[in-house]
Amino acid sequence: MRGVSIIGCGAIGSFVARAIDEGLVPAALRYLMDLDRGRAERLAASLARQRPMIAAGVEEVAADPATEVVVEAASQGAVLQYAERLLEAGKELVVLSVGALLRPEGRRILERYRGRVHVPSGAIAGLDAVRALALAGVEEVLLVTRKHPSKLMDEPYVRERGLRLGDLAEPTVIFEGPAEEAVRAFPRTLNVAAALSIYAGRQARVRVVADPRAARNVHEVFVRSRAGELRVTVENVPHPDNPRTSYLAALSAVALLRDLCAASP
Ligand SMILES: NC(=O)c1ccc[n+]([C@@H]2O[C@H](COP(=O)([O-])OP(=O)(O)OC[C@H]3O[C@@H](n4cnc5c(N)ncnc54)[C@H](O)[C@@H]3O)[C@@H](O)[C@H]2O)c1
């Protein structure tokens, strides 16, 4: 059975830990790590079967020979801080904060360790087809993300510009730009733009719509290629533990990890 450690014990990290605890992912949970140590400790104490250790820093996880796979469910900063160390130590890495991989340091990590850096489909769908279309050459990639203003208010782009989204009466485009810019402007909301760009081998164009009538987080993907066109719409239900995260994103991490662990001898 493969050993898995988790960095980031919020909504997604906790969901993954429980999936391992319940046997949905056939793995041994080795370490939990979080900037808020209490959070990692409370998660560990809540598990029924697994008895993970709490890591004070990434070195402990990197030095653990039994950890084969590390799930990052923390932040873009965490990816940039820890990924290289973990990959150098031979670990496989499942990255949720995918936006980090569009930054120059992140791109270098992806190029160097591509086979061991795994990007789940997250809150969108159709990435298998996007990857296939990329082989024929992708001419256009567009992502339109529609969210209720309350889900966007904490993002740096909105705060820095002092956008008063609470006053909106109609759906309003508040951002349009390349994925690289989008993941800096909306680091929590637009990891999907990074995943889409990585699979397409080309930067997505991103439009963000603040919609006071949106009950769900909606992502519309459009890809044009010589081999055909792809349109995918995903309507996400918020995660019960963190309304800013889509339930599907947590499920996609578990589905990917399940494959990685089931594939082990
Ligand atoms: N790929 C996708 O489609 C997708 C979808 C949703 C969320 N995400 C991303 O996944 C990540 C986790 O999401 P979540 O909803 O579980 O977030 P969350 O806020 O519920 O939990 C994040 C946890 O990580 C911890 N953390 C942050 N930085 C850290 C660091 N440097 N080292 C250790 N711990 C750190 C925080 O203390 C917190 O407990 C976020 O970056 C989020 O943007 C990706």
The ligand as a MOL file (V3000), in Angstrom:
LIG
                    3D

  0  0  0     0  0            999 V3000
M  V30 BEGIN CTAB
M  V30 COUNTS 44 48 0 0 0
M  V30 BEGIN ATOM
M  V30 1 N -7.8300 22.7610 -8.9300 0
M  V30 2 C -9.0400 23.2010 -8.6350 0
M  V30 3 O -9.9710 23.1140 -9.4330 0
M  V30 4 C -9.2920 23.7710 -7.2790 0
M  V30 5 C -10.6010 23.9290 -6.8160 0
M  V30 6 C -10.7820 24.4100 -5.5370 0
M  V30 7 C -9.7090 24.7980 -4.7560 0
M  V30 8 N -8.4510 24.6940 -5.2500 0 CHG=1
M  V30 9 C -7.2730 25.1100 -4.4750 0
M  V30 10 O -6.9130 24.0740 -3.5970 0
M  V30 11 C -6.3180 24.6320 -2.4180 0
M  V30 12 C -7.0470 24.0930 -1.1800 0
M  V30 13 O -8.4270 24.4700 -1.2290 0
M  V30 14 P -9.3490 24.3600 0.0770 0
M  V30 15 O -10.7180 24.7610 -0.3550 0
M  V30 16 O -9.1310 23.0600 0.7530 0 CHG=-1
M  V30 17 O -8.7330 25.5510 0.9560 0
M  V30 18 P -8.9150 25.8090 2.5320 0
M  V30 19 O -8.7580 27.2850 2.6990 0
M  V30 20 O -10.1500 25.1610 3.0450 0
M  V30 21 O -7.6410 25.0610 3.1660 0
M  V30 22 C -6.3220 25.4060 2.8810 0
M  V30 23 C -5.4480 24.9810 4.0730 0
M  V30 24 O -4.0760 25.0620 3.7000 0
M  V30 25 C -3.3250 25.6730 4.7330 0
M  V30 26 N -2.1570 26.3270 4.1330 0
M  V30 27 C -2.1270 27.4250 3.3470 0
M  V30 28 N -0.8540 27.7010 2.9830 0
M  V30 29 C -0.0630 26.7600 3.5520 0
M  V30 30 C 1.3260 26.5120 3.5490 0
M  V30 31 N 2.1810 27.3070 2.8850 0
M  V30 32 N 1.7780 25.4270 4.2320 0
M  V30 33 C 0.9450 24.6310 4.9100 0
M  V30 34 N -0.3980 24.8320 4.9600 0
M  V30 35 C -0.8950 25.8770 4.2860 0
M  V30 36 C -4.3020 26.6490 5.3930 0
M  V30 37 O -3.9160 26.9170 6.7260 0
M  V30 38 C -5.6230 25.8770 5.3110 0
M  V30 39 O -5.8350 25.0660 6.4390 0
M  V30 40 C -6.4390 26.1650 -2.5680 0
M  V30 41 O -5.2350 26.7010 -3.0760 0
M  V30 42 C -7.5330 26.3240 -3.6000 0
M  V30 43 O -7.4010 27.5240 -4.3350 0
M  V30 44 C -8.2170 24.1680 -6.4800 0
M  V30 END ATOM
M  V30 BEGIN BOND
M  V30 1 1 1 2
M  V30 2 2 2 3
M  V30 3 1 2 4
M  V30 4 1 4 5
M  V30 5 2 4 44
M  V30 6 2 5 6
M  V30 7 1 6 7
M  V30 8 2 7 8
M  V30 9 1 8 9
M  V30 10 1 8 44
M  V30 11 1 9 10
M  V30 12 1 9 42
M  V30 13 1 10 11
M  V30 14 1 11 12
M  V30 15 1 11 40
M  V30 16 1 12 13
M  V30 17 1 13 14
M  V30 18 2 14 15
M  V30 19 1 14 16
M  V30 20 1 14 17
M  V30 21 1 17 18
M  V30 22 2 18 19
M  V30 23 1 18 20
M  V30 24 1 18 21
M  V30 25 1 21 22
M  V30 26 1 22 23
M  V30 27 1 23 24
M  V30 28 1 23 38
M  V30 29 1 24 25
M  V30 30 1 25 26
M  V30 31 1 25 36
M  V30 32 1 26 27
M  V30 33 1 26 35
M  V30 34 2 27 28
M  V30 35 1 28 29
M  V30 36 1 29 30
M  V30 37 2 29 35
M  V30 38 1 30 31
M  V30 39 2 30 32
M  V30 40 1 32 33
M  V30 41 2 33 34
M  V30 42 1 34 35
M  V30 43 1 36 37
M  V30 44 1 36 38
M  V30 45 1 38 39
M  V30 46 1 40 41
M  V30 47 1 40 42
M  V30 48 1 42 43
M  V30 END BOND
M  V30 END CTAB
M  END
